Amino acid sequence: MRLTVLGCGTSTGVPVIGCSCPVCRSTDPRDRRLRTSLLIEEGSRRLVIDSGPDFRAQALRQALDTVDGVLYTHGHADHVLGLDDLRPLSFRRGIDIWAEKNVLEQLNRMFPYAFVPGDGMNSRPKLREHVIQEGERFEASGFEILPLRVVHGKDSILGFRVGRAAWITDCNEIPQVSQDLLKGLDVLFLDGLQERSHPTHFNFEQAVVMAQKLGAGQTYLIHIGHEIRYKDLLKRLPAGIEPAWDGLTWEDKKAKKNRL
């Protein structure tokens, strides 16, 4: 199994429109952060976690020609607005999407044309909906997926464990039952937004505390804002915890800097 970070940025992406801070003006490619998303691959099988507004650019950069399915953590704009860009990947055999019932209902309201029964035309993606629930394992394109409950401010959303890897975005609390299910990981991708406290996301300090509590072999922070450059954040983090970057690939317990 190979995991590739399609994007590790916060809801605005980095650079932020209209911002001239040092991070947004940085020439380091690790400081350019598209909206948060993950690609899971094994052989010819491919799953994506969340299709945000940068999905088209991410798919082109990654040279994706097929995607079997998409797992959705929640229905916020920065995680779902690329749903329409699934169209060209869905024409031949369709794409399965997995989400909680309330998220699928939201997607139907946001993209009503995409969920009309029948084959339809090339003007809409061909999607097959699957309802999932917290704690109930399911198979997606040959991968065994465990959805986990995490808290995102006033919202209750999902993270996902796939084998000995887990993707936990957009959270400021992980319930104990989910923490127990996140033990024994080789790699954890965990929300770490910024230095200051935030009502719906872990800040860096909180993310480090949670990462050390969960004890994954390696933790990468995701959903990162524009307050700090990659190289400066890297220096501040303890061993075994690093900032993610767009294009980071995890395979055989090693991170490959194949996009730098």
N, C-alpha and C positions, 0 to 999 in steps of 0.2 A: 504494500500500500504506500502510495506517495501522496503527500499533502502539499499543496501550493497555496500560499497566501495571495489571493487575487487583489485584496486591498486590506489595509490595516488602519484606515483613517476614520475620524469622527464624522458626524452627519454632514458637515460642510465640505469635507475633503480638505486636503492640504496640498498646495496653497489655498488659502481662503480667498474668495472673491473680494477684491478691494483692499486686501491687507498687504502691508509692506514691512511686516516684522521680519527679523533675521531668519526665522524658520521658513516663512513663505517665500523669501528671496534666496534661500539656500540652493546651491548647485549640487549638493549631495543627493543622489537619486533615492537614498533611504529616507529623505525628508519629504518626498512626494508621496502622499498617502491618499489613494482612492478609497471610496467607501468600503466598509468591512465586508469581506466575502472569502470563502474558502473553496478550493477545488480538491476533491478526493478521487484518486485514481488507483486502479489495479487492473493490469492488462488493458483491455479495451473498455472497461467499465468506468463511467465518470459520473460523479455526483457533485452538485454545488450546494453550498449552504448560503442562502440569501442571494437575491439578484437585485442589487441596488441600482441607482441611476448611472453608475459607471460600468455596468456589466458589459455593454458593447465594447468599450475600450479594453476592458480586462480580457474578454474573449478573443479579441483580435490580437492583443499582445501575447496571449497564451497559445494562439493558433488553434483554438478549439473548433473542431468540425462536427463533434457529436457531444451531446449531454443526455444522459439517461433520465436524470431527475434532479429536482431542487427540493431541499429541505428548508423550511422557513421557520426562523426563530420567533418572529413577531411581525406585526403589520405596519411598523413605522416606515415613513417614506424612504429613508436611506437604506432600507433593507428589501424593499419590494418594487420600487419604481422602474426597475429594469425588466419587469416581467414581459413586457411587449417585445423586448429584444431577444426573447427566446424563440421568436417566430421562425427565423431561418434554420434554427437547429431542430425545430419540431416538425418540419414539413414531411420528412420521409417516414417517421415512425411515431411521432408524438413524443411528449415528455410527461413523465409522472411528477406530480408535486405533492408533498407531504406537509401538513400543517395542522394545528389545532382547529377545531370547528369554527371558533370565532374569527380566526385569521383567514380561513377560507371564505367565510361570509364577507369579510372586509375586502378581500381580493375580488370577489364577485361584484361588489358595489363599485370598486375603483376601476375595474376592467370588465364591464358587463359583456362586451362583445366577444371576449376571450372564452366565455363559458357557455355559449349557445350550443345546445345539443346538435349532434351531427358533424359531418366532416368539414363543412363550411368551405371557405375560400382561403387563399393565401394572405388575405387581409387580417387574419387573426392567428394567434398561436394555437396549436392543437395540444390541449392539456388534459390530463387525467388526474382527478382530485382524489386524495386519500386523507382521511381524518386520522390523526394520531393523538395519543394522550400521554401525559406525564407518567413515567415509570413503566410503560408498556413497550417492550422491545418489538421491533418489527424489522422486516427485511426490505431493503431498498436497493434494487439492482445488484443483488448478491452480497451487499454489505449488511451486517447486523447493526442496527442503530438503537441506542437507548436514549430517549428524550428525558431531560432532567429539568426540574423546576428551578428557576432563579427569579429574583426580584429586581425589577427595573423601576425604581420609584414607586408609583402607585400601580404600576402594571406588573402582571405576572406572566413571564415569558418562558421560552424553552432554550436550554443549551443541549448539546448533543455529544454523547460518547460513542466513538467508533473504535472498537477494539481497545487498544491501550493508548488512544488519543482522545482528546476532548476539546470542544470549541465552545467557550462560554463568553458571549459578547453581551454588552448592554446590561450590566447588573451592578447593584450596590449592596447586594446581600445574596448569599447562597445558603438556603436552609440546610439544617444538619442532615436530613435524609438524603439530600443531593450530594453533600460533602462526602457522606459515607460511600456513595456510588462513584465518586471520583478518586478513590484511592487506587494505587498500583498503576498509575499512568506512566508511560514513557515520555509523553509530551502533552502539555496543556497550553492552549491559547486562551488568554484571560483578559477581560476588560481592564484597561488602565488608562484613563482619559487624560489626566492632567495633575499638576502639583496641588492645586487648591481642592478643597472638599467640594463635592457636587451632589445634588439631591438624588440623582438617578444612576450614577456611575461610580465605580471604585476610582479613587485617586491613586497615585503611584504608591503611597505608603500603605494604603488599604490592600491594594493588589499584591504587594510583596508579602504582607502578613498572611493573606489567604493562600497565596502560592506556597509559602513555607509550611502552612498547616496541611495542605493537600499533599505536598511532597512528591510532585511529579519529577521525573528524571531531568526534564528541561521545561521551563515555562517561558512563553513569549507573550508580551503585552500587546494587545490589539485595541482598536477603536481609539487611537491616540490623536490628541489635538495638536495645535500648533504653538504650544507654549515652550517647547524644548526641542533642540536638535537631537537627532538619533545618537550621535557620538557623545553628546553630553549626558543624555539619559543612560546610555550604556555604562558610562564610568560610575554612575551613582548606584547602579543595581548590584545586589549581591550575586555571588556565583550561582549559576543555574537559572538565572532570570535575566532575560534580555528583551529589548524592544523588538517587535517584528518589523519587517519591511516588505513592501510590495514585491512579490516574486520569490520570497523565501520559500525554499522547498525542503520538506522534511522527508527523508527516506532512509530506512535502515538505521534509525536513531542518529542520523547526522543531518545537519543543516547545510545546504549547498547554496553558496552565494552566487547563483547562476544569473542574476539580473544586475549585477554591479559592473 
